Amino acid sequence: MAVDYSVIGERIKSARKACNMTQDNLSEKMGVSIAFLSRIERGSSQINLKRLSQICEILGISEGELLNGSSNNSSVYLDSEFADLLEGCSSEQQRLIYDIAKVIANKN
């Protein structure tokens, strides 16, 4: 699966705005130019793991929220991923996956 940097950039932008932070504020805290941050938010520049982690720390969000759109702590964590997985399965496979998940869930 290819990384869609424009989606990640949009999530960064949304998280930044949710923190009432401007590009100027965030770029200053990161030690980068506004132009660089703008390219990241537009998806025209790839972001490395160091910068991703730095942004997450500043904005108080997890890497999963930026990369997957959901947090491990969210009640809808992996909902869309499971839906996508099940969509490509036959009804027999779906039933098997359900039975396995039910056994695992009952162990906790």
Sequence and secondary structure as in RCSB ss.txt:
>XXXX:A:sequence
MAVDYSVIGERIKSARKACNMTQDNLSEKMGVSIAFLSRIERGSSQINLKRLSQICEILGISEGELLNGSSNNSS
VYLDSEFADLLEGCSSEQQRLIYDIAKVIANKN
>XXXX:A:secstr
    HHHHHHHHHHHHHHTT  HHHHHHHHTS HHHHHHHHHTSS   HHHHHHHHHHHT  HHHHHHSS TTST
TTTHHHHHHHHHTS HHHHHHHHHHHHHHHHH 
